[in-house]
Amino acid sequence: MRSRFSAAAALAAAALLAACSTANTLLEGKPIDYKSAGTLPSLEVPPDLTEPTNDNRYAVPAGGETTLSRYESTRAQQAGADSGAVLPRIPDMHIARDGNQRWLVVSNETPDQLWPLLKDFWQANGFLLKLDQPQLGIMQTGWAEDRATLPGEMGGLSLQRVIGPLYSTGKRDRFRTRLERTADGKGTEVYISHQGLEEVYADQDRTTLAWQPRPPDPGLEAEFLRRLMVRLGAKEQIAKQQVASAQGKPLAEIRNGPDGTQTLMVFEPFDRAWRRVGLALDRVGFTVEDRNRDKGVYYVRYADPESPAGKEKKGFFASLAFWRSDDKKVVAEQYRVMIKDAKDDSVVEVQDKNGANVNNQSSRRIISLLLKQLK
């Protein structure tokens, strides 16, 4: 009887926790409950924030006479000051959009100032950071599973809290965050791009499972931009309206030159084309080794999966990111993705590492991958 009672109590407690957690995510917007494979680092106070102090709400005022109303007023002022030090409010920000691509513009905060806040944001959402490169303005999470997408209603979720390790969604997500300075140099543009994997059967007998990439989800990107706005101090309703009302139009197409060289025409000024191409590279998963905005160049590495060596490579990493192959047989060559200003439009070209235009299968593949994200 005692063991049965203990089991019932555990299930009841789990149900209560699940109900609270689920209700919380539903109130925030899209239900999301990510769990990373690993342990989050211990919480640290960022260097630009105030160290927490002991609770002195009941401290006796120092010397002199006072009244109850004056004492309560003083405590209220101190509480307001303390709360402001814990989470800085950054109200001057908005969501910009081109097509299905959105990004957050923070007008009066530099990338250096936002960097520690972004690291804390991803850790608070259940992610481990696998890439942390402030000099390039890029951070990337590890792969994580959205446990909120598991089947079942409230009761089912309650049970999953108890035996969660037995369940799997068959999908994994990770997110890359890229920071760019605004044109005036005083603010920051924050880009969040999604990459996904799904587990599928690798043979006709349906006995072997393998991971393969799935298309980026602009809805997830928009949801995390909204959450980031709230984290930085925006009101919930304002953040929702910003994400929903940001308007834009998809504008890109492939152009063929007389010699068969392909270029990508983006019907946007250079500043917008630079942002969109950078986000497209992030979404597709290219390794961006460097970039030079003044020259309009992204330096990337790419290994052709259709080459003889590429066709021999099998397994998880081949299907996930052939352009970052570690296989010695597959040579990942360096290319330049060049964005050129053409008055109100922009032209995207693929060049070799020396800056010469390329007309081969790899260049056409790169152009095609970018078009899928930009059109």
C-alpha positions in Angstrom: 0.0 0.0 0.0 2.8 2.4 0.9 4.5 1.8 -2.5 1.3 2.3 -4.4 0.6 5.5 -2.5 4.2 6.8 -3.3 3.7 6.0 -7.0 0.4 7.8 -7.0 1.8 10.8 -5.3 4.7 11.0 -7.8 2.3 10.9 -10.7 0.1 13.6 -9.2 3.1 15.8 -8.6 4.3 15.2 -12.1 0.8 16.1 -13.5 0.8 19.3 -11.5 4.2 20.3 -12.8 3.4 19.4 -16.3 0.1 21.4 -16.2 2.0 24.5 -14.9 4.8 24.2 -17.5 2.4 23.6 -20.4 0.1 26.5 -19.4 3.1 28.8 -19.2 4.3 27.9 -22.7 0.8 28.3 -24.2 0.4 31.7 -22.6 3.7 32.8 -24.1 2.8 31.8 -27.6 4.0 28.8 -29.5 4.4 25.8 -27.0 8.2 25.2 -26.7 10.0 23.1 -24.2 13.5 22.4 -25.3 15.8 19.9 -23.6 19.5 19.7 -24.6 21.7 16.6 -24.2 23.9 17.7 -21.4 24.0 19.8 -18.4 23.7 23.6 -18.5 26.6 25.5 -17.0 26.1 27.0 -13.5 24.4 30.3 -13.4 26.8 33.3 -13.3 26.1 37.0 -12.8 27.1 38.8 -16.0 29.9 41.3 -15.4 27.7 44.3 -16.3 24.9 43.4 -13.8 24.7 44.0 -10.1 25.6 41.1 -7.7 22.6 40.0 -5.7 22.5 41.2 -2.2 21.1 39.8 1.0 17.4 40.4 1.7 17.2 43.4 3.9 13.5 44.0 3.6 13.1 43.8 7.3 16.2 45.9 8.3 15.6 48.4 11.0 16.0 52.0 9.7 19.3 53.6 10.9 18.7 56.1 13.7 16.2 58.9 13.9 12.4 59.0 13.8 10.3 57.8 10.9 6.7 56.9 10.1 5.2 53.7 8.7 4.3 55.4 5.4 7.8 56.9 4.9 9.4 53.5 5.7 7.2 51.7 3.2 7.9 54.3 0.5 11.6 54.0 1.0 11.4 50.2 0.7 9.3 50.5 -2.5 12.0 52.7 -4.1 14.7 50.3 -3.1 12.8 47.3 -4.5 12.3 49.2 -7.8 16.0 50.0 -8.1 17.0 46.4 -7.4 14.6 45.0 -10.0 16.0 47.3 -12.6 19.5 46.1 -11.9 18.6 42.5 -12.4 17.1 42.8 -15.9 17.9 45.9 -17.9 15.1 47.3 -20.0 15.9 48.0 -23.6 12.7 49.6 -25.1 14.2 51.1 -28.3 13.9 48.0 -30.6 11.7 46.7 -33.4 11.3 43.7 -35.7 12.3 44.2 -39.4 11.4 41.7 -42.1 12.1 40.7 -45.7 9.9 37.9 -47.0 9.9 35.2 -44.4 13.1 36.5 -42.8 12.9 38.6 -39.7 15.5 40.2 -37.4 15.6 42.3 -34.3 17.0 45.9 -34.5 18.2 47.3 -31.1 18.9 50.9 -31.7 21.1 51.9 -28.7 22.9 48.7 -27.7 26.2 47.6 -29.3 27.0 43.9 -30.0 29.4 43.8 -27.0 26.6 45.0 -24.7 24.1 42.5 -26.0 26.4 39.4 -26.1 26.2 38.3 -22.4 22.4 38.9 -22.5 22.0 36.7 -25.5 24.1 33.9 -23.9 21.8 34.0 -20.9 18.7 34.0 -23.1 19.6 30.8 -24.9 20.6 29.0 -21.6 17.4 30.1 -20.0 15.5 28.5 -23.0 17.2 25.1 -22.4 20.0 25.2 -24.9 23.8 24.6 -24.6 26.0 26.9 -26.6 28.4 24.9 -28.9 29.8 27.9 -30.8 30.7 31.2 -29.0 32.6 33.6 -31.2 32.1 37.2 -30.2 34.8 38.4 -32.6 32.7 37.2 -35.5 29.4 38.0 -33.8 28.2 34.4 -34.0 26.9 32.0 -31.4 25.2 28.6 -32.1 23.3 26.2 -29.8 23.7 22.5 -29.7 21.0 20.2 -31.0 18.0 20.0 -28.7 14.5 18.3 -28.7 11.3 20.3 -28.3 9.5 18.1 -25.7 6.3 20.2 -26.1 5.7 18.6 -29.5 5.3 15.1 -27.9 1.8 13.6 -28.6 -0.9 13.7 -26.0 -3.1 16.1 -24.2 -2.5 17.5 -20.7 -2.8 14.0 -19.1 -0.4 12.6 -21.6 2.2 15.3 -21.0 1.9 14.6 -17.3 2.8 11.0 -17.8 5.7 12.0 -20.1 7.2 14.1 -17.3 7.6 10.9 -15.4 8.9 8.6 -18.1 10.1 11.3 -20.5 13.4 9.5 -21.5 11.2 6.8 -23.1 9.7 9.3 -25.5 11.3 11.0 -28.5 9.9 13.4 -31.1 12.3 12.2 -33.8 13.2 15.9 -34.4 16.1 18.1 -33.3 16.6 21.8 -33.6 19.5 24.2 -33.2 19.7 28.0 -33.6 22.4 30.3 -34.8 22.5 33.9 -33.7 24.4 36.5 -35.7 25.0 40.1 -34.6 25.6 43.0 -37.1 26.1 46.6 -36.2 23.5 49.0 -37.6 24.6 51.5 -40.3 25.1 54.3 -37.8 27.3 52.1 -35.7 25.3 52.7 -32.5 22.9 49.8 -32.5 22.7 46.1 -33.3 20.8 43.8 -35.7 20.1 40.4 -34.2 19.5 37.5 -36.6 18.2 34.1 -35.4 18.3 31.2 -37.9 16.9 27.7 -37.4 18.3 24.4 -38.6 16.4 21.2 -38.1 16.9 17.4 -38.3 14.4 14.6 -38.5 14.7 10.9 -38.0 13.6 8.8 -41.0 13.8 5.2 -42.1 17.0 4.6 -44.1 15.9 1.4 -45.8 12.8 -0.1 -47.4 12.4 -2.7 -44.6 12.0 0.2 -42.1 14.5 -1.3 -39.7 17.3 1.4 -39.8 16.8 5.0 -38.7 19.0 7.9 -39.9 19.0 11.6 -39.4 18.4 14.0 -42.3 18.1 17.8 -42.5 14.6 19.3 -42.7 13.7 22.8 -43.9 14.3 25.8 -41.7 11.2 26.9 -39.7 10.6 30.7 -40.0 7.9 30.4 -37.4 10.4 29.2 -34.8 12.8 32.0 -35.7 10.0 34.5 -35.2 9.0 33.0 -31.9 12.5 33.2 -30.5 12.8 36.8 -31.7 9.6 37.6 -29.8 10.9 35.9 -26.7 14.1 37.8 -27.0 12.3 41.1 -27.2 10.4 40.2 -24.0 13.7 39.2 -22.4 15.2 42.6 -23.2 12.3 44.5 -21.7 9.6 44.8 -24.3 6.0 44.2 -23.2 4.5 40.9 -24.2 1.7 42.4 -26.4 4.0 44.8 -28.1 6.4 42.0 -29.0 3.6 39.9 -30.5 2.4 42.8 -32.6 5.9 43.6 -33.8 6.4 40.0 -35.1 3.0 39.7 -36.6 2.9 43.1 -38.4 6.5 43.1 -39.8 5.9 43.2 -43.6 8.2 42.4 -46.5 8.3 40.6 -49.9 10.4 37.8 -51.3 12.6 39.2 -54.1 15.3 37.1 -55.7 15.9 35.1 -58.9 18.7 33.4 -60.8 20.3 35.1 -63.9 22.3 33.2 -66.5 25.2 35.0 -68.2 26.3 34.6 -71.8 29.0 32.2 -70.8 26.6 30.1 -68.6 27.8 31.7 -65.3 24.9 32.0 -62.8 24.4 34.9 -60.6 21.7 35.7 -58.0 19.7 38.9 -58.5 18.3 40.2 -55.2 15.9 43.1 -55.7 17.0 44.9 -52.6 19.6 47.6 -51.8 23.0 46.4 -50.7 22.3 46.8 -47.0 19.3 44.6 -47.0 20.8 42.1 -49.5 23.9 41.8 -47.2 21.6 40.9 -44.2 19.5 38.5 -46.2 22.4 36.6 -47.8 24.1 36.3 -44.4 20.9 34.9 -42.8 20.5 32.5 -45.8 24.1 31.2 -45.3 23.3 30.7 -41.6 20.1 28.8 -42.3 21.7 26.5 -44.9 24.5 25.8 -42.5 27.6 26.9 -44.4 30.8 27.4 -42.4 31.3 31.2 -42.7 35.0 31.6 -41.9 35.1 35.4 -42.2 33.2 38.3 -43.7 34.0 41.8 -45.0 30.9 44.1 -45.2 32.9 47.0 -46.8 33.8 44.7 -49.7 30.5 42.7 -49.6 32.2 39.3 -49.2 31.4 36.2 -47.1 34.2 33.7 -47.0 32.7 30.2 -46.9 33.8 26.6 -47.3 32.0 24.1 -49.5 32.5 20.4 -50.5 30.6 19.2 -53.6 28.5 16.2 -52.5 28.3 15.0 -56.2 32.1 14.6 -56.5 33.4 11.0 -56.6 34.8 11.4 -53.1 31.6 13.0 -51.9 29.5 10.1 -53.2 31.6 7.6 -51.3 30.9 9.4 -48.0 28.0 7.9 -46.0 26.4 8.4 -42.7 25.0 11.1 -40.5 27.4 14.0 -41.2 27.3 13.5 -44.9 23.6 14.2 -45.0 23.8 16.9 -42.4 26.6 19.2 -43.7 28.5 18.1 -46.6 30.1 21.5 -46.9 31.8 21.0 -43.6 33.0 17.5 -44.2 35.9 16.2 -42.1 36.4 13.3 -44.5 40.0 13.6 -46.0 38.7 12.3 -49.3 36.3 15.3 -49.6 38.1 18.5 -50.0 36.1 21.5 -48.7 37.2 24.4 -50.9 37.0 28.0 -49.9 34.7 30.3 -51.9 33.7 33.9 -51.8 30.0 34.9 -51.8 30.2 38.4 -53.2 27.3 40.9 -53.0 27.6 43.8 -55.4 25.6 47.0 -55.3 23.5 47.6 -58.5 21.7 50.9 -57.6 18.4 49.7 -56.1 19.2 46.0 -56.5 22.1 43.7 -55.6 23.9 40.9 -57.5 25.3 37.9 -55.7 28.2 36.1 -57.3 30.2 33.0 -56.3 34.0 33.4 -56.7 37.0 31.2 -55.9 39.4 32.0 -53.1 41.3 34.4 -55.4 38.3 36.4 -56.4 37.7 35.0 -59.9 34.2 34.2 -61.0 33.4 30.4 -60.9 31.2 28.5 -63.4 31.0 25.0 -62.2 28.6 22.6 -60.5 29.6 23.8 -57.0 28.9 27.4 -57.8 25.5 26.6 -59.3 24.7 24.5 -56.2 25.6 27.3 -53.9 23.4 29.8 -55.9 20.5 27.3 -55.8 20.8 26.8 -52.0 20.8 30.6 -51.5 17.8 31.1 -53.8 15.7 28.7 -51.8 16.1 30.9 -48.8 15.9 34.3 -50.6 13.1 33.9 -53.1 
